[in-house]
Amino acid sequence: MPTADRFVRYKVVDRSGQAARSRSPFECRLFREEGRPTSKYFPTAAQAHRYGARMLAKPSVDTRGTPFTEVAEAWLGLQRGMDLKPATLKQYERHLRNWVMPKHGEWGFRDHRITSITGGDIQRLLVRMQQEGRSGSTRKQVFGLIGMICDHALSEGLIDLNPQDQVPRTRRPSSKRSRTPRPLARAQVHAIHDQIASQRHELHVDYALMVLVGFYQGMRFSEIAAIRRNHVDLSYGSLFVAEPAKHGDQRTTPLLGPLPQRLADYLDRAQLDTGDLLFPAIGGRQLPAAKVQRAKELRVDGALLREIAADLDVSLATAREYSRAKVDPKPRETDPVDRNYYRNRIWNPAVEALGMPDRQFRDLRNSCIRALLTGDIDGRRWPPDIVQQFIGHADSRMTMDVYHQVYDRDVHRFANTRTKGIQPPHLGPQ
């Protein structure tokens, strides 16, 4: 292996005949004394030639290179000194630990030198993540994280090119939502509540009430599961969100719709102590210890989920559950209700019985936002900034751009009433 990673010549190639290169058709291909060539694309031939000449004149870089782990730790240390949200730092650390530099497995760059990483290595990691069932958003976050680390190495003079630039744009992950939020009408929400109440009437915990809390308060499932008796103030008609799922801001929200009376009836019936959970876990199942242990062993060896599923003769979802689970006893009533238990045993049977099998619990939050903005809850259309504070979003643009959906029938209804000189009381579905 040579001691210097030096470019000896370059060549500019016109790729305008390729549809994928219509914006940057000129390839500047740089050749080393040994090893694979490196390419970068430019809009004009002059830019490609200038870049090639500059790279030939650049001082050589030690091919032995700095270990990628050292570069990543140095970059992460800089991020800790910046004014970043704790959740952002935790996300960086989690992606580095699980994907970029895992202790076990065949993927990642733990054993790589910073100069040995190529665009193909990054693409193979993204493919591995896709095979593992990771979302486009997660893959995009990891892709961006690798790019920031390589940018840091580039600024320190450890590499000549950022390998992230070698990944074609058509192969880069996208975080487009795979599922558009589908708001529920108020009548549909109450129908789901009644269906759950009729199916689970034998339980002393009113899990059906969680549906109304999700719709009228717009709370996430984890926030609802964490509600305790002392968080509900019936005298002031308010609810304290003590454990927000995101952004870390606790908030106190007014109880809307029929919730004050429904909660009062439930609390009188349940006779809870001050710190008791409103919706504790009363069901669940203990996973088979042998299969959980086997799944974890295969996971450590770098097996894919489909390989674990084939080895254990279970579905892909069950294999994922086994590989993540802990061998614990059944949930106690001091634990909040489990999300999977609620979805599989309570929510799904109810929506399937009503002919809405594609609806999810998180649709209640979107339904609340839309109902507040259109006045479908109390006849008043709430301003977006007030809805943002009520829901717990960090930015009102998140409230309007992502969650609020205006449908054609709402637009036509508004236009028809305006032409008649009548101001509609609200725009929501009847």
Secondary structure, DSSP 8 states (H G I E B T S, - for coil): --SEE-EEEEEEEE-TTSGGGSSS-EEEEEEESSS--EEEEESSHHHHHHHHHHHHHS--EETT--BHHHHHHHHHHHHHTS---HHHHHHHHHHIIIIIS-SSSS-SSTT-BGGG--HHHHHHHHHHHHHTT--HHHHHHHHHHHHHHHHHHHHTTS-SS-GGGGS-GGGS-----SS------HHHHHHHHHHHHHHSTT-SS-TTHHHHHHHHH---HHHHHT-BGGGEETTTTEEEE-S-SSTT--EEEE--TTHHHHHHHHHHHH---TT-BSSB--------HHHHHHHHHHHHTT--HHHHHHHHT--HHHHHHHHH-----S--TTSB--HHHHIIIIIHHHHHHTT-TT--TTHHHHHHHHHHHHTTTTS----HHHHHHHHT-S-HHIIIIII----HHHHHHHHHHHHTT---S--S--
